[in-house]
Amino acid sequence: MTTIQINEKSKIGKNILEMLKALAKNDDSIRFLDETEFLLSSKDNKAVLLHGIDQVKKGYREKR
Protein backbone atom coordinates (compact mmCIF):
# COMPACT_ATOMS: atom_id res chain seq x y z
CA MET A 1 0.00 0.00 0.00
CA THR A 2 1.17 3.52 -0.80
CA THR A 3 -0.09 6.73 0.75
CA ILE A 4 -0.32 9.76 -1.50
CA GLN A 5 -1.07 13.26 -0.24
CA ILE A 6 -3.06 15.43 -2.65
CA ASN A 7 -3.76 19.12 -2.10
CA GLU A 8 -7.49 19.15 -2.79
CA LYS A 9 -7.51 22.95 -2.83
CA SER A 10 -5.41 23.11 -6.01
CA LYS A 11 -7.06 22.72 -9.41
CA ILE A 12 -5.03 19.65 -10.35
CA GLY A 13 -5.53 18.09 -6.92
CA LYS A 14 -9.29 18.56 -7.13
CA ASN A 15 -9.37 16.99 -10.62
CA ILE A 16 -7.26 14.03 -9.51
CA LEU A 17 -9.52 13.38 -6.52
CA GLU A 18 -12.64 13.54 -8.70
CA MET A 19 -11.10 11.04 -11.14
CA LEU A 20 -10.03 8.68 -8.33
CA LYS A 21 -13.47 8.82 -6.72
CA ALA A 22 -15.10 7.97 -10.05
CA LEU A 23 -12.71 5.04 -10.53
CA ALA A 24 -13.17 3.84 -6.96
CA LYS A 25 -16.91 3.33 -7.42
CA ASN A 26 -16.30 0.22 -9.52
CA ASP A 27 -12.84 -0.82 -8.40
CA ASP A 28 -11.69 -2.29 -5.09
CA SER A 29 -8.06 -1.32 -5.70
CA ILE A 30 -8.71 2.30 -4.64
CA ARG A 31 -9.92 3.03 -1.11
CA PHE A 32 -10.50 6.30 0.68
CA LEU A 33 -9.79 6.08 4.39
CA ASP A 34 -11.06 8.35 7.13
CA GLU A 35 -8.81 7.82 10.13
CA THR A 36 -10.73 10.18 12.42
CA GLU A 37 -12.53 7.39 14.29
CA PHE A 38 -9.24 5.59 14.94
CA LEU A 39 -7.54 8.78 16.11
CA LEU A 40 -10.37 9.49 18.54
CA SER A 41 -10.54 5.89 19.82
CA SER A 42 -8.04 6.30 22.63
CA LYS A 43 -6.73 9.04 24.89
CA ASP A 44 -3.22 8.88 23.40
CA ASN A 45 -4.42 8.91 19.79
CA LYS A 46 -6.75 11.82 20.52
CA ALA A 47 -3.86 13.76 22.06
CA VAL A 48 -1.77 13.22 18.91
CA LEU A 49 -4.65 14.36 16.69
CA LEU A 50 -5.32 17.49 18.75
CA HIS A 51 -1.60 18.30 18.84
CA GLY A 52 -1.48 18.05 15.04
CA ILE A 53 -4.50 20.31 14.69
CA ASP A 54 -2.87 22.83 17.02
CA GLN A 55 0.33 22.76 14.93
CA VAL A 56 -1.65 23.43 11.74
CA LYS A 57 -3.49 26.33 13.37
CA LYS A 58 -0.13 27.83 14.38
CA GLY A 59 1.14 27.47 10.81
CA TYR A 60 3.81 24.91 11.67
CA ARG A 61 5.02 22.86 8.70
CA GLU A 62 7.10 19.72 9.02
CA LYS A 63 10.52 20.04 7.39
CA ARG A 64 11.31 17.24 4.97
N, CA, C and O atoms as a Maestro MAE file, in Angstrom:
{
 s_m_m2io_version
 :::
 2.0.0
}

f_m_ct {
 s_m_title
 :::
 protein
 m_atom[256] {
  # First column is atom index #
  i_m_mmod_type
  r_m_x_coord
  r_m_y_coord
  r_m_z_coord
  i_m_residue_number
  s_m_chain_name
  s_m_pdb_residue_name
  s_m_pdb_atom_name
  i_m_atomic_number
  :::
  1 25 0.843 -1.170 0.000 1 A "MET " " N  " 7
  2 3 0.000 0.000 0.000 1 A "MET " " CA " 6
  3 2 0.890 1.234 0.000 1 A "MET " " C  " 6
  4 15 1.939 1.255 0.644 1 A "MET " " O  " 8
  5 25 0.467 2.256 -0.722 2 A "THR " " N  " 7
  6 3 1.173 3.523 -0.801 2 A "THR " " CA " 6
  7 2 0.223 4.634 -0.406 2 A "THR " " C  " 6
  8 15 -0.941 4.632 -0.806 2 A "THR " " O  " 8
  9 25 0.704 5.573 0.369 3 A "THR " " N  " 7
  10 3 -0.089 6.729 0.748 3 A "THR " " CA " 6
  11 2 0.354 7.907 -0.100 3 A "THR " " C  " 6
  12 15 1.548 8.177 -0.230 3 A "THR " " O  " 8
  13 25 -0.606 8.601 -0.671 4 A "ILE " " N  " 7
  14 3 -0.323 9.763 -1.503 4 A "ILE " " CA " 6
  15 2 -1.087 10.941 -0.927 4 A "ILE " " C  " 6
  16 15 -2.286 10.842 -0.669 4 A "ILE " " O  " 8
  17 25 -0.403 12.045 -0.726 5 A "GLN " " N  " 7
  18 3 -1.067 13.255 -0.244 5 A "GLN " " CA " 6
  19 2 -1.369 14.145 -1.441 5 A "GLN " " C  " 6
  20 15 -0.487 14.429 -2.251 5 A "GLN " " O  " 8
  21 25 -2.620 14.582 -1.549 6 A "ILE " " N  " 7
  22 3 -3.057 15.431 -2.649 6 A "ILE " " CA " 6
  23 2 -3.656 16.697 -2.065 6 A "ILE " " C  " 6
  24 15 -4.521 16.635 -1.191 6 A "ILE " " O  " 8
  25 25 -3.197 17.849 -2.546 7 A "ASN " " N  " 7
  26 3 -3.760 19.116 -2.101 7 A "ASN " " CA " 6
  27 2 -5.080 19.330 -2.835 7 A "ASN " " C  " 6
  28 15 -5.094 19.730 -3.999 7 A "ASN " " O  " 8
  29 25 -6.178 19.062 -2.153 8 A "GLU " " N  " 7
  30 3 -7.488 19.146 -2.792 8 A "GLU " " CA " 6
  31 2 -7.927 20.584 -3.058 8 A "GLU " " C  " 6
  32 15 -8.953 20.810 -3.699 8 A "GLU " " O  " 8
  33 25 -7.163 21.549 -2.572 9 A "LYS " " N  " 7
  34 3 -7.506 22.954 -2.827 9 A "LYS " " CA " 6
  35 2 -6.939 23.446 -4.158 9 A "LYS " " C  " 6
  36 15 -7.373 24.476 -4.675 9 A "LYS " " O  " 8
  37 25 -5.968 22.714 -4.715 10 A "SER " " N  " 7
  38 3 -5.407 23.106 -6.010 10 A "SER " " CA " 6
  39 2 -6.292 22.535 -7.120 10 A "SER " " C  " 6
  40 15 -7.004 21.551 -6.921 10 A "SER " " O  " 8
  41 25 -6.232 23.164 -8.276 11 A "LYS " " N  " 7
  42 3 -7.059 22.718 -9.406 11 A "LYS " " CA " 6
  43 2 -6.715 21.291 -9.814 11 A "LYS " " C  " 6
  44 15 -7.608 20.467 -10.012 11 A "LYS " " O  " 8
  45 25 -5.435 20.999 -9.938 12 A "ILE " " N  " 7
  46 3 -5.030 19.653 -10.353 12 A "ILE " " CA " 6
  47 2 -5.375 18.624 -9.277 12 A "ILE " " C  " 6
  48 15 -5.795 17.510 -9.590 12 A "ILE " " O  " 8
  49 25 -5.197 18.999 -8.007 13 A "GLY " " N  " 7
  50 3 -5.532 18.085 -6.923 13 A "GLY " " CA " 6
  51 2 -7.013 17.754 -6.898 13 A "GLY " " C  " 6
  52 15 -7.399 16.603 -6.694 13 A "GLY " " O  " 8
  53 25 -7.840 18.770 -7.108 14 A "LYS " " N  " 7
  54 3 -9.292 18.559 -7.128 14 A "LYS " " CA " 6
  55 2 -9.677 17.635 -8.284 14 A "LYS " " C  " 6
  56 15 -10.512 16.746 -8.117 14 A "LYS " " O  " 8
  57 25 -9.070 17.842 -9.455 15 A "ASN " " N  " 7
  58 3 -9.366 16.994 -10.617 15 A "ASN " " CA " 6
  59 2 -8.925 15.557 -10.388 15 A "ASN " " C  " 6
  60 15 -9.638 14.620 -10.747 15 A "ASN " " O  " 8
  61 25 -7.753 15.379 -9.791 16 A "ILE " " N  " 7
  62 3 -7.261 14.030 -9.514 16 A "ILE " " CA " 6
  63 2 -8.191 13.305 -8.545 16 A "ILE " " C  " 6
  64 15 -8.519 12.137 -8.747 16 A "ILE " " O  " 8
  65 25 -8.614 14.006 -7.487 17 A "LEU " " N  " 7
  66 3 -9.519 13.379 -6.522 17 A "LEU " " CA " 6
  67 2 -10.848 12.995 -7.163 17 A "LEU " " C  " 6
  68 15 -11.386 11.925 -6.878 17 A "LEU " " O  " 8
  69 25 -11.379 13.853 -8.019 18 A "GLU " " N  " 7
  70 3 -12.636 13.537 -8.699 18 A "GLU " " CA " 6
  71 2 -12.481 12.305 -9.583 18 A "GLU " " C  " 6
  72 15 -13.367 11.452 -9.624 18 A "GLU " " O  " 8
  73 25 -11.348 12.211 -10.296 19 A "MET " " N  " 7
  74 3 -11.104 11.040 -11.142 19 A "MET " " CA " 6
  75 2 -10.959 9.776 -10.300 19 A "MET " " C  " 6
  76 15 -11.513 8.734 -10.651 19 A "MET " " O  " 8
  77 25 -10.218 9.858 -9.188 20 A "LEU " " N  " 7
  78 3 -10.028 8.682 -8.331 20 A "LEU " " CA " 6
  79 2 -11.347 8.226 -7.718 20 A "LEU " " C  " 6
  80 15 -11.613 7.027 -7.627 20 A "LEU " " O  " 8
  81 25 -12.173 9.185 -7.296 21 A "LYS " " N  " 7
  82 3 -13.471 8.819 -6.720 21 A "LYS " " CA " 6
  83 2 -14.350 8.135 -7.753 21 A "LYS " " C  " 6
  84 15 -15.058 7.183 -7.428 21 A "LYS " " O  " 8
  85 25 -14.316 8.605 -8.989 22 A "ALA " " N  " 7
  86 3 -15.101 7.966 -10.050 22 A "ALA " " CA " 6
  87 2 -14.601 6.552 -10.307 22 A "ALA " " C  " 6
  88 15 -15.401 5.633 -10.485 22 A "ALA " " O  " 8
  89 25 -13.285 6.369 -10.327 23 A "LEU " " N  " 7
  90 3 -12.712 5.042 -10.532 23 A "LEU " " CA " 6
  91 2 -13.008 4.111 -9.361 23 A "LEU " " C  " 6
  92 15 -13.241 2.917 -9.554 23 A "LEU " " O  " 8
  93 25 -12.998 4.651 -8.163 24 A "ALA " " N  " 7
  94 3 -13.167 3.837 -6.958 24 A "ALA " " CA " 6
  95 2 -14.568 3.242 -6.853 24 A "ALA " " C  " 6
  96 15 -14.752 2.230 -6.176 24 A "ALA " " O  " 8
  97 25 -15.541 3.837 -7.495 25 A "LYS " " N  " 7
  98 3 -16.913 3.325 -7.416 25 A "LYS " " CA " 6
  99 2 -17.018 1.894 -7.918 25 A "LYS " " C  " 6
  100 15 -17.826 1.112 -7.415 25 A "LYS " " O  " 8
  101 25 -16.204 1.552 -8.906 26 A "ASN " " N  " 7
  102 3 -16.300 0.224 -9.517 26 A "ASN " " CA " 6
  103 2 -15.018 -0.594 -9.377 26 A "ASN " " C  " 6
  104 15 -14.839 -1.606 -10.055 26 A "ASN " " O  " 8
  105 25 -14.133 -0.148 -8.494 27 A "ASP " " N  " 7
  106 3 -12.837 -0.824 -8.401 27 A "ASP " " CA " 6
  107 2 -12.394 -0.904 -6.939 27 A "ASP " " C  " 6
  108 15 -12.323 0.114 -6.252 27 A "ASP " " O  " 8
  109 25 -12.101 -2.096 -6.476 28 A "ASP " " N  " 7
  110 3 -11.685 -2.290 -5.086 28 A "ASP " " CA " 6
  111 2 -10.218 -1.946 -4.842 28 A "ASP " " C  " 6
  112 15 -9.759 -2.002 -3.701 28 A "ASP " " O  " 8
  113 25 -9.476 -1.595 -5.886 29 A "SER " " N  " 7
  114 3 -8.059 -1.321 -5.698 29 A "SER " " CA " 6
  115 2 -7.810 0.096 -5.170 29 A "SER " " C  " 6
  116 15 -6.691 0.414 -4.767 29 A "SER " " O  " 8
  117 25 -8.828 0.937 -5.169 30 A "ILE " " N  " 7
  118 3 -8.707 2.302 -4.640 30 A "ILE " " CA " 6
  119 2 -9.654 2.430 -3.455 30 A "ILE " " C  " 6
  120 15 -10.850 2.165 -3.570 30 A "ILE " " O  " 8
  121 25 -9.097 2.845 -2.303 31 A "ARG " " N  " 7
  122 3 -9.918 3.034 -1.108 31 A "ARG " " CA " 6
  123 2 -9.624 4.396 -0.502 31 A "ARG " " C  " 6
  124 15 -8.476 4.840 -0.462 31 A "ARG " " O  " 8
  125 25 -10.665 5.045 -0.036 32 A "PHE " " N  " 7
  126 3 -10.504 6.305 0.679 32 A "PHE " " CA " 6
  127 2 -10.708 6.006 2.156 32 A "PHE " " C  " 6
  128 15 -11.726 5.431 2.542 32 A "PHE " " O  " 8
  129 25 -9.752 6.394 2.975 33 A "LEU " " N  " 7
  130 3 -9.793 6.076 4.394 33 A "LEU " " CA " 6
  131 2 -9.987 7.343 5.220 33 A "LEU " " C  " 6
  132 15 -9.326 8.355 4.990 33 A "LEU " " O  " 8
  133 25 -10.883 7.273 6.163 34 A "ASP " " N  " 7
  134 3 -11.058 8.353 7.127 34 A "ASP " " CA " 6
  135 2 -10.555 7.811 8.453 34 A "ASP " " C  " 6
  136 15 -11.172 6.921 9.039 34 A "ASP " " O  " 8
  137 25 -9.445 8.341 8.924 35 A "GLU " " N  " 7
  138 3 -8.807 7.820 10.133 35 A "GLU " " CA " 6
  139 2 -9.269 8.538 11.394 35 A "GLU " " C  " 6
  140 15 -8.722 8.305 12.472 35 A "GLU " " O  " 8
  141 25 -10.258 9.397 11.274 36 A "THR " " N  " 7
  142 3 -10.726 10.179 12.417 36 A "THR " " CA " 6
  143 2 -11.204 9.279 13.558 36 A "THR " " C  " 6
  144 15 -10.844 9.500 14.714 36 A "THR " " O  " 8
  145 25 -12.006 8.276 13.240 37 A "GLU " " N  " 7
  146 3 -12.530 7.390 14.286 37 A "GLU " " CA " 6
  147 2 -11.400 6.699 15.036 37 A "GLU " " C  " 6
  148 15 -11.439 6.594 16.262 37 A "GLU " " O  " 8
  149 25 -10.391 6.226 14.303 38 A "PHE " " N  " 7
  150 3 -9.237 5.589 14.940 38 A "PHE " " CA " 6
  151 2 -8.503 6.571 15.841 38 A "PHE " " C  " 6
  152 15 -8.134 6.236 16.966 38 A "PHE " " O  " 8
  153 25 -8.291 7.794 15.338 39 A "LEU " " N  " 7
  154 3 -7.536 8.782 16.110 39 A "LEU " " CA " 6
  155 2 -8.289 9.229 17.366 39 A "LEU " " C  " 6
  156 15 -7.670 9.682 18.329 39 A "LEU " " O  " 8
  157 25 -9.580 9.109 17.362 40 A "LEU " " N  " 7
  158 3 -10.366 9.487 18.543 40 A "LEU " " CA " 6
  159 2 -10.663 8.298 19.453 40 A "LEU " " C  " 6
  160 15 -11.329 8.457 20.476 40 A "LEU " " O  " 8
  161 25 -10.174 7.102 19.093 41 A "SER " " N  " 7
  162 3 -10.538 5.887 19.817 41 A "SER " " CA " 6
  163 2 -9.829 5.709 21.155 41 A "SER " " C  " 6
  164 15 -10.282 4.938 22.001 41 A "SER " " O  " 8
  165 25 -8.726 6.415 21.347 42 A "SER " " N  " 7
  166 3 -8.036 6.295 22.631 42 A "SER " " CA " 6
  167 2 -7.524 7.668 23.061 42 A "SER " " C  " 6
  168 15 -7.421 8.594 22.256 42 A "SER " " O  " 8
  169 25 -7.211 7.774 24.331 43 A "LYS " " N  " 7
  170 3 -6.727 9.038 24.895 43 A "LYS " " CA " 6
  171 2 -5.435 9.481 24.210 43 A "LYS " " C  " 6
  172 15 -5.287 10.651 23.855 43 A "LYS " " O  " 8
  173 25 -4.501 8.548 24.024 44 A "ASP " " N  " 7
  174 3 -3.217 8.880 23.400 44 A "ASP " " CA " 6
  175 2 -3.391 9.307 21.942 44 A "ASP " " C  " 6
  176 15 -2.802 10.297 21.508 44 A "ASP " " O  " 8
  177 25 -4.196 8.565 21.192 45 A "ASN " " N  " 7
  178 3 -4.422 8.908 19.791 45 A "ASN " " CA " 6
  179 2 -5.089 10.277 19.667 45 A "ASN " " C  " 6
  180 15 -4.735 11.075 18.798 45 A "ASN " " O  " 8
  181 25 -6.053 10.537 20.543 46 A "LYS " " N  " 7
  182 3 -6.752 11.823 20.516 46 A "LYS " " CA " 6
  183 2 -5.778 12.967 20.804 46 A "LYS " " C  " 6
  184 15 -5.870 14.032 20.194 46 A "LYS " " O  " 8
  185 25 -4.854 12.747 21.728 47 A "ALA " " N  " 7
  186 3 -3.857 13.765 22.057 47 A "ALA " " CA " 6
  187 2 -2.972 14.070 20.849 47 A "ALA " " C  " 6
  188 15 -2.643 15.228 20.594 47 A "ALA " " O  " 8
  189 25 -2.588 13.029 20.109 48 A "VAL " " N  " 7
  190 3 -1.767 13.215 18.908 48 A "VAL " " CA " 6
  191 2 -2.549 14.010 17.860 48 A "VAL " " C  " 6
  192 15 -2.007 14.928 17.245 48 A "VAL " " O  " 8
  193 25 -3.806 13.664 17.659 49 A "LEU " " N  " 7
  194 3 -4.652 14.364 16.693 49 A "LEU " " CA " 6
  195 2 -4.799 15.833 17.064 49 A "LEU " " C  " 6
  196 15 -4.618 16.709 16.218 49 A "LEU " " O  " 8
  197 25 -5.123 16.105 18.316 50 A "LEU " " N  " 7
  198 3 -5.321 17.487 18.754 50 A "LEU " " CA " 6
  199 2 -4.022 18.286 18.681 50 A "LEU " " C  " 6
  200 15 -4.043 19.477 18.373 50 A "LEU " " O  " 8
  201 25 -2.895 17.638 18.961 51 A "HIS " " N  " 7
  202 3 -1.601 18.303 18.839 51 A "HIS " " CA " 6
  203 2 -1.348 18.682 17.376 51 A "HIS " " C  " 6
  204 15 -0.885 19.785 17.086 51 A "HIS " " O  " 8
  205 25 -1.651 17.769 16.467 52 A "GLY " " N  " 7
  206 3 -1.481 18.047 15.038 52 A "GLY " " CA " 6
  207 2 -2.354 19.193 14.572 52 A "GLY " " C  " 6
  208 15 -1.915 20.043 13.797 52 A "GLY " " O  " 8
  209 25 -3.591 19.217 15.044 53 A "ILE " " N  " 7
  210 3 -4.505 20.308 14.690 53 A "ILE " " CA " 6
  211 2 -3.961 21.632 15.203 53 A "ILE " " C  " 6
  212 15 -4.007 22.644 14.504 53 A "ILE " " O  " 8
  213 25 -3.447 21.620 16.425 54 A "ASP " " N  " 7
  214 3 -2.874 22.828 17.019 54 A "ASP " " CA " 6
  215 2 -1.677 23.322 16.200 54 A "ASP " " C  " 6
  216 15 -1.517 24.525 15.994 54 A "ASP " " O  " 8
  217 25 -0.839 22.390 15.736 55 A "GLN " " N  " 7
  218 3 0.327 22.764 14.928 55 A "GLN " " CA " 6
  219 2 -0.114 23.415 13.610 55 A "GLN " " C  " 6
  220 15 0.484 24.396 13.168 55 A "GLN " " O  " 8
  221 25 -1.150 22.871 12.995 56 A "VAL " " N  " 7
  222 3 -1.654 23.426 11.743 56 A "VAL " " CA " 6
  223 2 -2.190 24.835 11.976 56 A "VAL " " C  " 6
  224 15 -1.922 25.744 11.190 56 A "VAL " " O  " 8
  225 25 -2.949 25.015 13.057 57 A "LYS " " N  " 7
  226 3 -3.492 26.331 13.367 57 A "LYS " " CA " 6
  227 2 -2.384 27.363 13.574 57 A "LYS " " C  " 6
  228 15 -2.550 28.534 13.234 57 A "LYS " " O  " 8
  229 25 -1.264 26.928 14.127 58 A "LYS " " N  " 7
  230 3 -0.133 27.830 14.378 58 A "LYS " " CA " 6
  231 2 0.711 28.047 13.127 58 A "LYS " " C  " 6
  232 15 1.631 28.865 13.134 58 A "LYS " " O  " 8
  233 25 0.403 27.313 12.041 59 A "GLY " " N  " 7
  234 3 1.140 27.474 10.807 59 A "GLY " " CA " 6
  235 2 2.423 26.671 10.730 59 A "GLY " " C  " 6
  236 15 3.241 26.891 9.836 59 A "GLY " " O  " 8
  237 25 2.611 25.734 11.662 60 A "TYR " " N  " 7
  238 3 3.813 24.909 11.669 60 A "TYR " " CA " 6
  239 2 3.782 23.932 10.512 60 A "TYR " " C  " 6
  240 15 2.767 23.282 10.262 60 A "TYR " " O  " 8
  241 25 4.911 23.828 9.799 61 A "ARG " " N  " 7
  242 3 5.018 22.855 8.698 61 A "ARG " " CA " 6
  243 2 6.209 21.958 8.976 61 A "ARG " " C  " 6
  244 15 7.282 22.436 9.343 61 A "ARG " " O  " 8
  245 25 6.024 20.682 8.804 62 A "GLU " " N  " 7
  246 3 7.102 19.724 9.024 62 A "GLU " " CA " 6
  247 2 8.150 19.892 7.943 62 A "GLU " " C  " 6
  248 15 7.822 19.988 6.761 62 A "GLU " " O  " 8
  249 25 9.418 19.927 8.350 63 A "LYS " " N  " 7
  250 3 10.520 20.040 7.391 63 A "LYS " " CA " 6
  251 2 10.840 18.648 6.866 63 A "LYS " " C  " 6
  252 15 10.945 17.693 7.636 63 A "LYS " " O  " 8
  253 25 10.990 18.540 5.583 64 A "ARG " " N  " 7
  254 3 11.306 17.237 4.969 64 A "ARG " " CA " 6
  255 2 12.625 17.273 4.308 64 A "ARG " " C  " 6
  256 15 13.057 16.271 3.739 64 A "ARG " " O  " 8
  :::
 }
 m_bond[255] {
  # First column is bond index #
  i_m_from
  i_m_to
  i_m_order
  :::
  1 1 2 1
  2 2 3 1
  3 3 4 2
  4 3 5 1
  5 5 6 1
  6 6 7 1
  7 7 8 2
  8 7 9 1
  9 9 10 1
  10 10 11 1
  11 11 12 2
  12 11 13 1
  13 13 14 1
  14 14 15 1
  15 15 16 2
  16 15 17 1
  17 17 18 1
  18 18 19 1
  19 19 20 2
  20 19 21 1
  21 21 22 1
  22 22 23 1
  23 23 24 2
  24 23 25 1
  25 25 26 1
  26 26 27 1
  27 27 28 2
  28 27 29 1
  29 29 30 1
  30 30 31 1
  31 31 32 2
  32 31 33 1
  33 33 34 1
  34 34 35 1
  35 35 36 2
  36 35 37 1
  37 37 38 1
  38 38 39 1
  39 39 40 2
  40 39 41 1
  41 41 42 1
  42 42 43 1
  43 43 44 2
  44 43 45 1
  45 45 46 1
  46 46 47 1
  47 47 48 2
  48 47 49 1
  49 49 50 1
  50 50 51 1
  51 51 52 2
  52 51 53 1
  53 53 54 1
  54 54 55 1
  55 55 56 2
  56 55 57 1
  57 57 58 1
  58 58 59 1
  59 59 60 2
  60 59 61 1
  61 61 62 1
  62 62 63 1
  63 63 64 2
  64 63 65 1
  65 65 66 1
  66 66 67 1
  67 67 68 2
  68 67 69 1
  69 69 70 1
  70 70 71 1
  71 71 72 2
  72 71 73 1
  73 73 74 1
  74 74 75 1
  75 75 76 2
  76 75 77 1
  77 77 78 1
  78 78 79 1
  79 79 80 2
  80 79 81 1
  81 81 82 1
  82 82 83 1
  83 83 84 2
  84 83 85 1
  85 85 86 1
  86 86 87 1
  87 87 88 2
  88 87 89 1
  89 89 90 1
  90 90 91 1
  91 91 92 2
  92 91 93 1
  93 93 94 1
  94 94 95 1
  95 95 96 2
  96 95 97 1
  97 97 98 1
  98 98 99 1
  99 99 100 2
  100 99 101 1
  101 101 102 1
  102 102 103 1
  103 103 104 2
  104 103 105 1
  105 105 106 1
  106 106 107 1
  107 107 108 2
  108 107 109 1
  109 109 110 1
  110 110 111 1
  111 111 112 2
  112 111 113 1
  113 113 114 1
  114 114 115 1
  115 115 116 2
  116 115 117 1
  117 117 118 1
  118 118 119 1
  119 119 120 2
  120 119 121 1
  121 121 122 1
  122 122 123 1
  123 123 124 2
  124 123 125 1
  125 125 126 1
  126 126 127 1
  127 127 128 2
  128 127 129 1
  129 129 130 1
  130 130 131 1
  131 131 132 2
  132 131 133 1
  133 133 134 1
  134 134 135 1
  135 135 136 2
  136 135 137 1
  137 137 138 1
  138 138 139 1
  139 139 140 2
  140 139 141 1
  141 141 142 1
  142 142 143 1
  143 143 144 2
  144 143 145 1
  145 145 146 1
  146 146 147 1
  147 147 148 2
  148 147 149 1
  149 149 150 1
  150 150 151 1
  151 151 152 2
  152 151 153 1
  153 153 154 1
  154 154 155 1
  155 155 156 2
  156 155 157 1
  157 157 158 1
  158 158 159 1
  159 159 160 2
  160 159 161 1
  161 161 162 1
  162 162 163 1
  163 163 164 2
  164 163 165 1
  165 165 166 1
  166 166 167 1
  167 167 168 2
  168 167 169 1
  169 169 170 1
  170 170 171 1
  171 171 172 2
  172 171 173 1
  173 173 174 1
  174 174 175 1
  175 175 176 2
  176 175 177 1
  177 177 178 1
  178 178 179 1
  179 179 180 2
  180 179 181 1
  181 181 182 1
  182 182 183 1
  183 183 184 2
  184 183 185 1
  185 185 186 1
  186 186 187 1
  187 187 188 2
  188 187 189 1
  189 189 190 1
  190 190 191 1
  191 191 192 2
  192 191 193 1
  193 193 194 1
  194 194 195 1
  195 195 196 2
  196 195 197 1
  197 197 198 1
  198 198 199 1
  199 199 200 2
  200 199 201 1
  201 201 202 1
  202 202 203 1
  203 203 204 2
  204 203 205 1
  205 205 206 1
  206 206 207 1
  207 207 208 2
  208 207 209 1
  209 209 210 1
  210 210 211 1
  211 211 212 2
  212 211 213 1
  213 213 214 1
  214 214 215 1
  215 215 216 2
  216 215 217 1
  217 217 218 1
  218 218 219 1
  219 219 220 2
  220 219 221 1
  221 221 222 1
  222 222 223 1
  223 223 224 2
  224 223 225 1
  225 225 226 1
  226 226 227 1
  227 227 228 2
  228 227 229 1
  229 229 230 1
  230 230 231 1
  231 231 232 2
  232 231 233 1
  233 233 234 1
  234 234 235 1
  235 235 236 2
  236 235 237 1
  237 237 238 1
  238 238 239 1
  239 239 240 2
  240 239 241 1
  241 241 242 1
  242 242 243 1
  243 243 244 2
  244 243 245 1
  245 245 246 1
  246 246 247 1
  247 247 248 2
  248 247 249 1
  249 249 250 1
  250 250 251 1
  251 251 252 2
  252 251 253 1
  253 253 254 1
  254 254 255 1
  255 255 256 2
  :::
 }
}
